[in-house]
Amino acid sequence: MPGISRYSVVAAGISFFHITETNSGKVHGFRQRYQDAWELARYLER
């Protein structure tokens, strides 16, 4: 579906972010910086 993001960035602790699949909640990656997590989420969208 266009316009709906498949992945989201979720805070998981102090300076720690999970990249989760929106539908299932499954964690597909993690990063320490929000910007890096956001970039990984965009990469996984492709």
Helices and strands as residue ranges (DSSP letters): E 7-13, E 16-21, E 27-31, H 34-45
